[in-house]
Amino acid sequence: MLLQRIPVAPSVLIAIAISVVHVAAAGVLWLVPIPVLGKAVFSLAIALSLIYFMARDAALHAENSIVALEIREEGGIACQTRGGEWLDCELLGASYVSPRMTVVNLRPRGSWRTRRVILVPDNVDAREFRRLRMWLRWKGGESVQAVDF
């Protein structure tokens, strides 16, 4: 039975954070004493990384982007990808909970890969965000890192 469904929307805050980190990485790269060709190759890799993370985590355009979470009555959690596929998942202890940002780390059942969804105040409803954070603290117990601000 379903306890809560949380739709995840594209986020300007995540887009800004991803952009700042990638621009800083490119800036530091150009300070390193390596040949210009090497800097150009690494800059291209940083640009491709920027495009990938923007599509997957900020704009949610990638096929494997998580666009919804479901908390189920039996204590389970599931996620929906942009492609419409629902994945029954296990909550990992590496998840991070704070009032301004929550990172939910999941492992789809029967898979070795992990999935992550980043939640900030501008990509989820405030009430649902608060309920999810409380559920994560209760469900995760000591294994989920919780920070109070």
ABEGO torsion letter per residue (X at the ends): XBABBBBBBBBAAAAAAAAAAAAAAAAAAAABBBBAAAAAAAAAAAAAAAAAAAAAAAAGABAABBABBBBBAAGBBBBBBAAGBBBBBBBBAABBBBAABBBBBBBBBGBABBBBBBBBAAABBAAAAAAAAAAAAAAAEAABBBBBX
